[in-house]
Amino acid sequence: DAGVTQSPTHLIKTRGQQVTLRCSPKSGHDTVSWYQQALGQGPQFIFQYYEEEERQRGNFPDRFSGHQFPNYSSELNVNALLLGDSALYLCASSLTASGFRGYEQYFGPGTRLTVT
Amino acid sequence: RKEVEQDPGPFNVPEGATVAFNCTYSNSASQSFFWYRQDCRKEPKLLMSVYSSGNEDGRFTAQLNRASQYISLLIRDSKLSDSATYLCVVNIPSGTYKYIFGTGTRLKVLA
């Protein structure tokens, strides 16, 4: 049973550039959420995708955008990179369903982005 | 006030000790609660989902107090391998739902 996978594992970009991160959810899951985790902080919710639509968004600027594909995989795009965007970007998958278990999220290993 | 608050620690405890962490949340409409464990530079891993008033899984016990708006995690008979950061997560109904993480509590179990 494949867990959540993310690519790439590490990335170094320059200020002003654009980046695309990828995520494949756990087998059987249909919902993908993205988080940003700065050093020493808890993950911060960026947005969530279900049925190829963004259905929930955290307090992140429009420079952060995403997409979900018919196979439930997802991309996170960040434009006009700032130094402050350097962080671990985590993808989590879940199964949207009635009942409590639908809220349990499973995380991928993350992509560590460094902006110089 | 932060939506989810945790004592950052670190908590340094000897092997075999019992340790407890608390987490408070501000949104009384919060519906579900979780504890995750995160090792250094790794992804968070689901440790426990907190049902109704609480539940137990081996050495780990989670409790929920809705009246006082806090959840707790108790670890009995601490092992060296329990050393990690423990993240409290609250599921807030907002349209659909979204996870709000605390900043985490660092635990170090000493030999």
gemmi code that builds the backbone of each chain (N, CA, C; Angstrom):
import gemmi

chains = {
    "A": [
        ("ASP", (0.861, -1.194, 0.000), (0.000, 0.000, 0.000), (0.893, 1.238, 0.000)),
        ("ALA", (0.896, 1.972, -1.135), (1.791, 3.120, -1.248), (1.299, 4.249, -0.373)),
        ("GLY", (2.224, 4.849, 0.331), (1.890, 6.007, 1.138), (1.919, 7.260, 0.282)),
        ("VAL", (1.915, 8.398, 0.938), (1.967, 9.679, 0.249), (3.398, 9.916, -0.250)),
        ("THR", (3.521, 10.274, -1.506), (4.845, 10.569, -2.041), (4.891, 12.007, -2.533)),
        ("GLN", (6.095, 12.603, -2.440), (6.290, 13.974, -2.871), (7.585, 14.067, -3.667)),
        ("SER", (7.589, 14.997, -4.608), (8.827, 15.249, -5.345), (8.919, 16.728, -5.695)),
        ("PRO", (10.132, 17.267, -5.793), (11.388, 16.620, -5.406), (11.546, 16.623, -3.890)),
        ("THR", (12.614, 16.039, -3.389), (12.839, 16.048, -1.940), (13.487, 17.353, -1.499)),
        ("HIS", (14.360, 17.874, -2.331), (15.023, 19.140, -2.039), (15.037, 20.000, -3.290)),
        ("LEU", (15.046, 21.305, -3.063), (15.023, 22.235, -4.187), (15.671, 23.540, -3.743)),
        ("ILE", (16.520, 24.075, -4.597), (17.104, 25.395, -4.325), (16.718, 26.315, -5.466)),
        ("LYS", (16.120, 27.454, -5.115), (15.671, 28.417, -6.118), (16.177, 29.808, -5.735)),
        ("THR", (16.112, 30.695, -6.691), (16.519, 32.079, -6.482), (15.280, 32.955, -6.334)),
        ("ARG", (15.419, 33.996, -5.540), (14.330, 34.968, -5.381), (13.736, 35.359, -6.718)),
        ("GLY", (12.412, 35.429, -6.794), (11.741, 35.837, -8.019), (11.371, 34.689, -8.943)),
        ("GLN", (12.004, 33.534, -8.740), (11.697, 32.396, -9.591), (10.369, 31.766, -9.192)),
        ("GLN", (9.965, 30.789, -9.974), (8.734, 30.057, -9.719), (9.086, 28.593, -9.461)),
        ("VAL", (8.247, 27.903, -8.656), (8.535, 26.507, -8.333), (7.239, 25.698, -8.361)),
        ("THR", (7.359, 24.439, -8.750), (6.226, 23.513, -8.734), (6.603, 22.278, -7.932)),
        ("LEU", (5.795, 21.953, -6.943), (6.007, 20.771, -6.118), (4.875, 19.791, -6.395)),
        ("ARG", (5.191, 18.494, -6.284), (4.218, 17.471, -6.652), (3.936, 16.507, -5.516)),
        ("CYS", (2.717, 15.972, -5.535), (2.279, 15.077, -4.467), (1.363, 14.004, -5.035)),
        ("SER", (1.607, 12.772, -4.634), (0.667, 11.687, -4.948), (0.080, 11.172, -3.646)),
        ("PRO", (-1.234, 11.146, -3.528), (-1.841, 10.761, -2.251), (-1.719, 9.264, -1.984)),
        ("LYS", (-1.972, 8.920, -0.759), (-2.037, 7.513, -0.350), (-3.124, 6.819, -1.167)),
        ("SER", (-2.866, 5.573, -1.496), (-3.829, 4.799, -2.273), (-5.207, 4.818, -1.615)),
        ("GLY", (-6.231, 5.152, -2.407), (-7.600, 5.180, -1.885), (-8.038, 6.540, -1.370)),
        ("HIS", (-7.103, 7.464, -1.234), (-7.448, 8.800, -0.757), (-7.793, 9.727, -1.911)),
        ("ASP", (-8.685, 10.695, -1.644), (-9.141, 11.569, -2.714), (-8.927, 13.053, -2.419)),
        ("THR", (-8.397, 13.369, -1.259), (-8.260, 14.766, -0.832), (-6.806, 15.050, -0.498)),
        ("VAL", (-6.329, 16.175, -0.980), (-4.935, 16.556, -0.745), (-4.889, 17.945, -0.112)),
        ("SER", (-4.121, 18.050, 0.956), (-3.903, 19.341, 1.611), (-2.416, 19.652, 1.573)),
        ("TRP", (-2.087, 20.921, 1.474), (-0.692, 21.365, 1.458), (-0.423, 22.231, 2.679)),
        ("TYR", (0.786, 22.077, 3.225), (1.200, 22.817, 4.401), (2.616, 23.356, 4.185)),
        ("GLN", (2.872, 24.480, 4.842), (4.222, 25.031, 4.891), (4.713, 24.960, 6.328)),
        ("GLN", (5.900, 24.417, 6.518), (6.449, 24.333, 7.866), (7.812, 25.015, 7.921)),
        ("ALA", (7.863, 26.138, 8.610), (9.135, 26.829, 8.842), (9.824, 26.167, 10.028)),
        ("LEU", (11.118, 26.365, 10.117), (11.913, 25.743, 11.176), (11.400, 26.142, 12.557)),
        ("GLY", (11.147, 25.133, 13.396), (10.717, 25.404, 14.758), (9.245, 25.743, 14.906)),
        ("GLN", (8.500, 25.644, 13.811), (7.071, 25.959, 13.846), (6.244, 24.739, 13.473)),
        ("GLY", (4.960, 24.785, 13.796), (4.055, 23.747, 13.319), (3.684, 24.009, 11.876)),
        ("PRO", (3.213, 22.996, 11.176), (2.776, 23.196, 9.783), (1.645, 24.214, 9.694)),
        ("GLN", (1.700, 25.063, 8.673), (0.658, 26.062, 8.415), (-0.123, 25.634, 7.176)),
        ("PHE", (-1.430, 25.608, 7.302), (-2.307, 25.155, 6.227), (-2.283, 26.149, 5.063)),
        ("ILE", (-2.029, 25.634, 3.858), (-2.024, 26.491, 2.665), (-3.371, 26.384, 1.954)),
        ("PHE", (-3.696, 25.181, 1.481), (-5.001, 24.931, 0.873), (-5.262, 23.429, 0.754)),
        ("GLN", (-6.514, 23.133, 0.399), (-6.956, 21.749, 0.282), (-7.686, 21.564, -1.044)),
        ("TYR", (-7.448, 20.432, -1.687), (-8.092, 20.114, -2.957), (-8.908, 18.834, -2.850)),
        ("TYR", (-10.079, 18.908, -3.428), (-10.976, 17.755, -3.486), (-11.774, 17.882, -4.770)),
        ("GLU", (-11.920, 16.781, -5.479), (-12.635, 16.777, -6.763), (-12.096, 17.860, -7.697)),
        ("GLU", (-10.782, 17.982, -7.709), (-10.057, 18.886, -8.603), (-10.351, 20.363, -8.348)),
        ("GLU", (-10.913, 20.674, -7.183), (-11.187, 22.072, -6.860), (-10.577, 22.437, -5.521)),
        ("GLU", (-10.162, 23.673, -5.394), (-9.691, 24.192, -4.113), (-10.922, 24.458, -3.264)),
        ("ARG", (-11.015, 23.772, -2.134), (-12.226, 23.954, -1.343), (-11.967, 24.624, 0.000)),
        ("GLN", (-10.735, 24.900, 0.300), (-10.410, 25.549, 1.570), (-9.034, 26.169, 1.411)),
        ("ARG", (-8.845, 27.352, 1.980), (-7.575, 28.030, 1.828), (-7.178, 28.690, 3.142)),
        ("GLY", (-5.904, 28.643, 3.452), (-5.379, 29.321, 4.629), (-4.957, 30.737, 4.267)),
        ("ASN", (-4.211, 31.378, 5.167), (-3.804, 32.770, 4.971), (-2.517, 32.877, 4.165)),
        ("PHE", (-2.584, 32.486, 2.931), (-1.438, 32.571, 2.042), (-1.816, 33.416, 0.823)),
        ("PRO", (-0.834, 34.194, 0.307), (-1.136, 35.075, -0.831), (-1.399, 34.274, -2.101)),
        ("ASP", (-1.890, 35.010, -3.097), (-2.234, 34.380, -4.375), (-1.022, 33.837, -5.123)),
        ("ARG", (0.183, 34.198, -4.654), (1.392, 33.619, -5.274), (1.403, 32.094, -5.126)),
        ("PHE", (0.656, 31.621, -4.130), (0.541, 30.179, -3.893), (-0.723, 29.678, -4.596)),
        ("SER", (-0.541, 28.775, -5.510), (-1.689, 28.210, -6.214), (-1.486, 26.713, -6.360)),
        ("GLY", (-2.547, 26.035, -6.713), (-2.430, 24.590, -6.804), (-3.344, 24.004, -7.853)),
        ("HIS", (-3.261, 22.704, -7.912), (-4.073, 21.976, -8.887), (-4.214, 20.554, -8.400)),
        ("GLN", (-5.354, 19.955, -8.697), (-5.514, 18.528, -8.454), (-5.937, 17.872, -9.766)),
        ("PHE", (-5.352, 16.738, -10.037), (-5.607, 16.025, -11.285), (-6.656, 14.931, -11.082)),
        ("PRO", (-7.216, 14.407, -12.182), (-8.239, 13.361, -12.045), (-7.778, 12.140, -11.253)),
        ("ASN", (-6.482, 11.872, -11.230), (-5.992, 10.714, -10.457), (-5.713, 11.098, -9.002)),
        ("TYR", (-6.167, 12.266, -8.592), (-6.072, 12.798, -7.220), (-4.699, 13.372, -6.871)),
        ("SER", (-3.701, 13.189, -7.715), (-2.418, 13.804, -7.420), (-2.557, 15.324, -7.494)),
        ("SER", (-1.573, 16.005, -6.954), (-1.713, 17.452, -6.830), (-0.374, 18.151, -7.038)),
        ("GLU", (-0.443, 19.408, -7.410), (0.723, 20.269, -7.525), (0.513, 21.526, -6.701)),
        ("LEU", (1.625, 22.011, -6.159), (1.648, 23.310, -5.497), (2.596, 24.191, -6.297)),
        ("ASN", (2.126, 25.354, -6.703), (2.950, 26.309, -7.435), (3.150, 27.557, -6.584)),
        ("VAL", (4.373, 28.027, -6.565), (4.659, 29.284, -5.876), (5.372, 30.189, -6.866)),
        ("ASN", (4.813, 31.365, -7.098), (5.403, 32.343, -8.014), (6.170, 33.407, -7.239)),
        ("ALA", (7.057, 34.094, -7.951), (7.776, 35.243, -7.380), (8.328, 34.921, -6.001)),
        ("LEU", (9.135, 33.891, -5.926), (9.645, 33.390, -4.651), (10.331, 34.476, -3.832)),
        ("LEU", (10.062, 34.429, -2.531), (10.709, 35.309, -1.559), (11.598, 34.469, -0.650)),
        ("LEU", (12.567, 35.136, -0.010), (13.429, 34.415, 0.918), (12.597, 33.707, 1.998)),
        ("GLY", (11.515, 34.356, 2.415), (10.658, 33.818, 3.468), (9.859, 32.590, 3.074)),
        ("ASP", (9.912, 32.234, 1.793), (9.228, 31.025, 1.340), (10.054, 29.775, 1.618)),
        ("SER", (11.277, 29.952, 2.069), (12.125, 28.807, 2.411), (11.480, 28.042, 3.563)),
        ("ALA", (11.208, 26.778, 3.345), (10.496, 25.981, 4.345), (10.401, 24.543, 3.854)),
        ("LEU", (9.840, 23.700, 4.723), (9.472, 22.339, 4.337), (8.010, 22.382, 3.889)),
        ("TYR", (7.742, 21.912, 2.685), (6.381, 21.889, 2.175), (5.858, 20.458, 2.250)),
        ("LEU", (4.786, 20.323, 2.989), (4.220, 19.004, 3.265), (2.890, 18.841, 2.548)),
        ("CYS", (2.702, 17.669, 2.023), (1.435, 17.295, 1.415), (0.806, 16.241, 2.320)),
        ("ALA", (-0.490, 16.325, 2.517), (-1.201, 15.326, 3.317), (-2.420, 14.853, 2.547)),
        ("SER", (-2.704, 13.578, 2.651), (-3.895, 13.065, 1.966), (-4.880, 12.487, 2.970)),
        ("SER", (-6.125, 12.503, 2.554), (-7.197, 11.952, 3.388), (-8.320, 11.488, 2.473)),
        ("LEU", (-9.280, 10.832, 3.089), (-10.430, 10.357, 2.319), (-11.649, 11.104, 2.813)),
        ("THR", (-12.209, 11.931, 1.958), (-13.394, 12.687, 2.339), (-14.570, 11.727, 2.426)),
        ("ALA", (-15.062, 11.575, 3.613), (-16.157, 10.633, 3.820), (-16.878, 11.064, 5.073)),
        ("SER", (-18.071, 10.571, 5.229), (-18.788, 10.888, 6.452), (-18.109, 10.170, 7.599)),
        ("GLY", (-18.210, 10.713, 8.748), (-17.623, 10.060, 9.905), (-16.249, 10.588, 10.246)),
        ("PHE", (-15.812, 10.239, 11.389), (-14.595, 10.778, 11.978), (-13.350, 10.451, 11.176)),
        ("ARG", (-13.263, 9.209, 10.681), (-12.033, 8.765, 10.015), (-11.711, 9.602, 8.790)),
        ("GLY", (-12.740, 10.257, 8.234), (-12.497, 11.070, 7.047), (-11.578, 12.241, 7.310)),
        ("TYR", (-11.379, 12.584, 8.559), (-10.534, 13.733, 8.880), (-9.083, 13.351, 9.136)),
        ("GLU", (-8.771, 12.074, 9.187), (-7.390, 11.688, 9.473), (-6.528, 11.936, 8.241)),
        ("GLN", (-5.446, 12.663, 8.428), (-4.560, 13.006, 7.321), (-3.230, 12.287, 7.488)),
        ("TYR", (-2.658, 11.888, 6.360), (-1.368, 11.202, 6.335), (-0.425, 12.022, 5.477)),
        ("PHE", (0.768, 12.250, 6.004), (1.700, 13.171, 5.384), (2.755, 12.460, 4.545)),
        ("GLY", (3.159, 13.159, 3.491), (4.318, 12.731, 2.723), (5.590, 13.238, 3.374)),
        ("PRO", (6.760, 12.841, 2.836), (8.034, 13.205, 3.453), (8.403, 14.672, 3.282)),
        ("GLY", (7.706, 15.378, 2.425), (7.951, 16.802, 2.269), (8.971, 17.143, 1.205)),
        ("THR", (8.919, 18.389, 0.767), (9.927, 18.968, -0.125), (10.553, 20.128, 0.618)),
        ("ARG", (11.871, 20.074, 0.753), (12.566, 21.168, 1.438), (12.990, 22.189, 0.398)),
        ("LEU", (12.398, 23.369, 0.471), (12.679, 24.445, -0.485), (13.567, 25.487, 0.159)),
        ("THR", (14.644, 25.801, -0.509), (15.533, 26.875, -0.078), (15.529, 27.953, -1.148)),
        ("VAL", (15.239, 29.173, -0.733), (15.244, 30.308, -1.661), (16.440, 31.195, -1.305)),
        ("THR", (17.295, 31.445, -2.283), (18.505, 32.246, -2.018), (18.436, 33.597, -2.720)),
    ],
    "B": [
        ("ARG", (-5.223, 35.678, 20.665), (-4.953, 34.329, 21.178), (-4.813, 33.366, 20.011)),
        ("LYS", (-3.784, 32.511, 20.070), (-3.585, 31.541, 19.001), (-4.717, 30.529, 19.012)),
        ("GLU", (-5.025, 29.996, 17.825), (-6.108, 29.017, 17.726), (-5.771, 27.724, 18.449)),
        ("VAL", (-4.508, 27.333, 18.414), (-4.060, 26.115, 19.102), (-2.749, 26.447, 19.798)),
        ("GLU", (-2.679, 26.194, 21.090), (-1.473, 26.547, 21.846), (-0.908, 25.341, 22.569)),
        ("GLN", (0.412, 25.225, 22.484), (1.130, 24.160, 23.192), (2.340, 24.755, 23.882)),
        ("ASP", (2.754, 24.152, 24.966), (4.011, 24.498, 25.618), (5.131, 23.919, 24.754)),
        ("PRO", (6.047, 24.762, 24.263), (7.077, 24.241, 23.349), (8.092, 23.313, 24.005)),
        ("GLY", (8.169, 23.358, 25.370), (9.158, 22.540, 26.058), (10.541, 23.159, 25.920)),
        ("PRO", (11.631, 22.388, 25.939), (11.599, 20.925, 25.896), (11.286, 20.294, 27.249)),
        ("PHE", (10.691, 19.138, 27.194), (10.487, 18.313, 28.364), (11.596, 17.255, 28.348)),
        ("ASN", (12.461, 17.298, 29.356), (13.520, 16.295, 29.477), (13.136, 15.353, 30.600)),
        ("VAL", (12.899, 14.072, 30.278), (12.455, 13.124, 31.293), (13.325, 11.878, 31.234)),
        ("PRO", (13.493, 11.179, 32.360), (14.273, 9.931, 32.347), (13.440, 8.796, 31.756)),
        ("GLU", (14.133, 7.806, 31.233), (13.456, 6.593, 30.755), (12.552, 6.037, 31.844)),
        ("GLY", (11.375, 5.576, 31.449), (10.461, 4.979, 32.398), (9.505, 5.966, 33.055)),
        ("ALA", (9.754, 7.245, 32.851), (8.901, 8.264, 33.480), (7.572, 8.387, 32.738)),
        ("THR", (6.630, 8.995, 33.422), (5.351, 9.354, 32.809), (5.366, 10.847, 32.536)),
        ("VAL", (4.946, 11.244, 31.343), (4.966, 12.659, 30.978), (3.628, 13.011, 30.316)),
        ("ALA", (3.181, 14.229, 30.557), (1.900, 14.668, 29.984), (2.066, 16.022, 29.306)),
        ("PHE", (1.415, 16.165, 28.173), (1.399, 17.435, 27.449), (-0.043, 17.916, 27.343)),
        ("ASN", (-0.217, 19.208, 27.442), (-1.532, 19.797, 27.235), (-1.541, 20.656, 25.989)),
        ("CYS", (-2.735, 20.835, 25.455), (-2.920, 21.661, 24.270), (-4.269, 22.347, 24.420)),
        ("THR", (-4.304, 23.658, 24.280), (-5.579, 24.368, 24.369), (-5.982, 24.891, 23.001)),
        ("TYR", (-7.279, 24.979, 22.772), (-7.775, 25.477, 21.494), (-8.853, 26.522, 21.756)),
        ("SER", (-9.017, 27.444, 20.805), (-9.884, 28.593, 21.054), (-11.271, 28.462, 20.406)),
        ("ASN", (-11.402, 27.639, 19.379), (-12.667, 27.544, 18.657), (-13.535, 26.449, 19.267)),
        ("SER", (-14.586, 26.855, 19.936), (-15.432, 25.878, 20.631), (-16.186, 24.970, 19.666)),
        ("ALA", (-16.231, 25.331, 18.386), (-16.916, 24.496, 17.410), (-16.021, 23.393, 16.852)),
        ("SER", (-14.788, 23.334, 17.304), (-13.853, 22.309, 16.815), (-14.444, 20.929, 17.033)),
        ("GLN", (-14.268, 20.084, 16.013), (-14.972, 18.809, 16.036), (-14.082, 17.610, 16.298)),
        ("SER", (-12.862, 17.665, 15.825), (-12.006, 16.501, 16.001), (-10.581, 16.958, 16.297)),
        ("PHE", (-9.856, 16.027, 16.919), (-8.574, 16.384, 17.501), (-7.596, 15.238, 17.293)),
        ("PHE", (-6.341, 15.610, 17.124), (-5.340, 14.593, 16.822), (-4.029, 14.933, 17.499)),
        ("TRP", (-3.248, 13.917, 17.766), (-1.846, 14.083, 18.146), (-0.991, 13.454, 17.052)),
        ("TYR", (-0.004, 14.231, 16.607), (0.969, 13.746, 15.653), (2.337, 13.759, 16.318)),
        ("ARG", (3.199, 12.887, 15.851), (4.578, 12.856, 16.294), (5.440, 13.255, 15.099)),
        ("GLN", (6.433, 14.125, 15.360), (7.328, 14.530, 14.280), (8.769, 14.402, 14.751)),
        ("ASP", (9.528, 13.584, 14.052), (10.958, 13.474, 14.311), (11.680, 14.556, 13.521)),
        ("CYS", (12.891, 14.860, 13.945), (13.652, 15.965, 13.364), (13.768, 15.823, 11.847)),
        ("ARG", (13.324, 16.846, 11.124), (13.430, 16.921, 9.679), (12.648, 15.816, 8.951)),
        ("LYS", (11.641, 15.291, 9.632), (10.775, 14.282, 9.013), (9.337, 14.809, 8.984)),
        ("GLU", (8.466, 14.051, 8.317), (7.065, 14.461, 8.262), (6.324, 14.073, 9.539)),
        ("PRO", (5.243, 14.779, 9.867), (4.416, 14.372, 11.016), (3.767, 13.021, 10.743)),
        ("LYS", (3.703, 12.207, 11.798), (3.031, 10.905, 11.689), (1.884, 10.860, 12.691)),
        ("LEU", (0.730, 10.409, 12.242), (-0.443, 10.345, 13.097), (-0.193, 9.390, 14.256)),
        ("LEU", (-0.333, 9.908, 15.456), (-0.134, 9.105, 16.662), (-1.476, 8.625, 17.196)),
        ("MET", (-2.384, 9.576, 17.385), (-3.704, 9.223, 17.917), (-4.752, 10.206, 17.424)),
        ("SER", (-5.933, 9.666, 17.138), (-7.107, 10.499, 16.933), (-7.848, 10.513, 18.266)),
        ("VAL", (-8.360, 11.649, 18.659), (-8.984, 11.755, 19.973), (-10.495, 11.704, 19.806)),
        ("TYR", (-11.086, 10.608, 20.260), (-12.527, 10.408, 20.119), (-13.239, 10.834, 21.387)),
        ("SER", (-14.385, 11.383, 21.254), (-15.253, 11.796, 22.364), (-14.399, 12.326, 23.516)),
        ("SER", (-14.402, 11.664, 24.658), (-13.681, 12.206, 25.809), (-12.225, 11.742, 25.858)),
        ("GLY", (-11.881, 10.761, 25.024), (-10.501, 10.316, 25.023), (-10.369, 8.863, 24.637)),
        ("ASN", (-9.126, 8.445, 24.451), (-8.890, 7.049, 24.130), (-7.455, 6.673, 24.475)),
        ("GLU", (-7.216, 5.369, 24.469), (-5.923, 4.851, 24.909), (-5.373, 3.911, 23.853)),
        ("ASP", (-4.045, 3.954, 23.684), (-3.388, 3.046, 22.747), (-2.044, 2.663, 23.342)),
        ("GLY", (-2.028, 1.513, 24.014), (-0.792, 1.070, 24.651), (-0.357, 2.037, 25.736)),
        ("ARG", (0.839, 2.572, 25.609), (1.382, 3.485, 26.618), (0.858, 4.919, 26.467)),
        ("PHE", (0.091, 5.164, 25.450), (-0.368, 6.517, 25.146), (-1.866, 6.671, 25.458)),
        ("THR", (-2.187, 7.763, 26.156), (-3.576, 8.072, 26.461), (-3.843, 9.511, 26.082)),
        ("ALA", (-4.900, 9.723, 25.306), (-5.292, 11.087, 24.947), (-6.632, 11.381, 25.582)),
        ("GLN", (-6.785, 12.590, 26.085), (-8.052, 12.981, 26.691), (-8.503, 14.313, 26.124)),
        ("LEU", (-9.808, 14.483, 26.065), (-10.410, 15.706, 25.553), (-11.324, 16.284, 26.612)),
        ("ASN", (-11.160, 17.550, 26.875), (-12.040, 18.268, 27.794), (-12.664, 19.419, 27.020)),
        ("ARG", (-13.887, 19.195, 26.527), (-14.538, 20.210, 25.693), (-14.925, 21.448, 26.499)),
        ("ALA", (-15.277, 21.245, 27.746), (-15.706, 22.386, 28.568), (-14.568, 23.376, 28.747)),
        ("SER", (-13.374, 22.864, 28.980), (-12.204, 23.721, 29.186), (-11.394, 23.914, 27.904)),
        ("GLN", (-11.806, 23.267, 26.843), (-11.183, 23.405, 25.525), (-9.698, 23.053, 25.556)),
        ("TYR", (-9.417, 21.842, 26.030), (-8.040, 21.370, 25.922), (-8.039, 19.869, 25.668)),
        ("ILE", (-6.936, 19.426, 25.064), (-6.675, 18.001, 24.949), (-5.314, 17.723, 25.565)),
        ("SER", (-5.140, 16.514, 26.016), (-3.879, 16.141, 26.647), (-3.389, 14.829, 26.073)),
        ("LEU", (-2.082, 14.637, 26.195), (-1.450, 13.377, 25.793), (-0.588, 12.919, 26.942)),
        ("LEU", (-0.819, 11.698, 27.388), (-0.058, 11.102, 28.483), (0.761, 9.956, 27.913)),
        ("ILE", (2.049, 9.965, 28.205), (2.921, 8.868, 27.784), (3.453, 8.199, 29.043)),
        ("ARG", (3.154, 6.925, 29.190), (3.642, 6.163, 30.345), (4.879, 5.377, 29.953)),
        ("ASP", (5.730, 5.085, 30.950), (6.915, 4.256, 30.735), (7.698, 4.738, 29.504)),
        ("SER", (8.122, 5.981, 29.537), (8.794, 6.612, 28.388), (9.986, 5.800, 27.915)),
        ("LYS", (10.120, 5.714, 26.597), (11.265, 5.051, 25.964), (12.143, 6.107, 25.289)),
        ("LEU", (13.403, 5.763, 25.074), (14.301, 6.671, 24.357), (13.714, 7.030, 22.993)),
        ("SER", (13.058, 6.052, 22.377), (12.494, 6.239, 21.039), (11.281, 7.170, 21.025)),
        ("ASP", (10.787, 7.540, 22.202), (9.671, 8.498, 22.252), (10.155, 9.931, 22.046)),
        ("SER", (11.463, 10.146, 22.060), (12.011, 11.493, 21.868), (11.608, 12.014, 20.497)),
        ("ALA", (10.892, 13.129, 20.484), (10.346, 13.695, 19.241), (9.611, 14.976, 19.607)),
        ("THR", (9.031, 15.614, 18.607), (8.118, 16.736, 18.837), (6.695, 16.233, 18.664)),
        ("TYR", (5.832, 16.584, 19.605), (4.439, 16.131, 19.567), (3.547, 17.317, 19.200)),
        ("LEU", (2.851, 17.156, 18.105), (2.020, 18.226, 17.557), (0.545, 17.962, 17.866)),
        ("CYS", (-0.088, 18.963, 18.401), (-1.523, 18.920, 18.661), (-2.223, 19.498, 17.440)),
        ("VAL", (-3.276, 18.853, 16.981), (-3.969, 19.300, 15.784), (-5.464, 19.360, 16.068)),
        ("VAL", (-6.061, 20.467, 15.679), (-7.491, 20.670, 15.873), (-8.136, 20.860, 14.509)),
        ("ASN", (-9.223, 20.163, 14.313), (-9.947, 20.240, 13.055), (-11.068, 21.265, 13.206)),
        ("ILE", (-10.957, 22.364, 12.461), (-11.921, 23.452, 12.619), (-12.920, 23.434, 11.472)),
        ("PRO", (-14.190, 23.386, 11.791), (-15.194, 23.419, 10.724), (-15.238, 24.804, 10.108)),
        ("SER", (-14.795, 24.898, 8.862), (-14.754, 26.197, 8.187), (-15.065, 25.933, 6.730)),
        ("GLY", (-16.304, 26.012, 6.357), (-16.696, 25.565, 5.033), (-16.736, 24.054, 5.091)),
        ("THR", (-15.621, 23.465, 4.784), (-15.525, 22.007, 4.964), (-14.798, 21.786, 6.291)),
        ("TYR", (-13.513, 21.675, 6.248), (-12.759, 21.615, 7.499), (-11.320, 21.971, 7.190)),
        ("LYS", (-10.592, 22.380, 8.196), (-9.156, 22.552, 8.029), (-8.454, 22.260, 9.336)),
        ("TYR", (-7.264, 21.773, 9.180), (-6.410, 21.413, 10.295), (-5.651, 22.645, 10.774)),
        ("ILE", (-5.647, 22.856, 12.084), (-4.793, 23.872, 12.668), (-3.815, 23.164, 13.603)),
        ("PHE", (-2.537, 23.355, 13.357), (-1.495, 22.729, 14.157), (-1.021, 23.662, 15.253)),
        ("GLY", (-0.685, 23.082, 16.394), (0.082, 23.807, 17.380), (1.542, 23.835, 16.946)),
        ("THR", (2.357, 24.560, 17.695), (3.778, 24.664, 17.339), (4.565, 23.439, 17.771)),
        ("GLY", (3.939, 22.587, 18.597), (4.599, 21.349, 18.997), (5.272, 21.460, 20.350)),
        ("THR", (5.368, 20.315, 21.020), (6.074, 20.201, 22.289), (7.211, 19.215, 22.099)),
        ("ARG", (8.427, 19.678, 22.418), (9.581, 18.792, 22.260), (9.781, 17.929, 23.492)),
        ("LEU", (9.933, 16.633, 23.261), (10.202, 15.681, 24.338), (11.556, 15.034, 24.100)),
        ("LYS", (12.366, 15.006, 25.155), (13.616, 14.265, 25.097), (13.624, 13.293, 26.263)),
        ("VAL", (13.716, 12.010, 25.954), (13.791, 10.977, 26.980), (15.250, 10.628, 27.175)),
        ("LEU", (15.700, 10.722, 28.422), (17.121, 10.550, 28.743), (17.394, 9.171, 29.327)),
        ("ALA", (18.529, 8.601, 28.940), (18.918, 7.278, 29.450), (19.361, 7.363, 30.905)),
    ],
}
model = gemmi.Model(1)
for chain_id, residues in chains.items():
    chain = gemmi.Chain(chain_id)
    for i, (resn, *xyz) in enumerate(residues, 1):
        res = gemmi.Residue()
        res.name, res.seqid = resn, gemmi.SeqId(i, " ")
        for name, pos in zip(("N", "CA", "C"), xyz):
            atom = gemmi.Atom()
            atom.name, atom.element = name, gemmi.Element(name[0])
            atom.pos, atom.b_iso = gemmi.Position(*pos), 0.0
            res.add_atom(atom)
        chain.add_residue(res)
    model.add_chain(chain)
structure = gemmi.Structure()
structure.add_model(model)
structure.setup_entities()
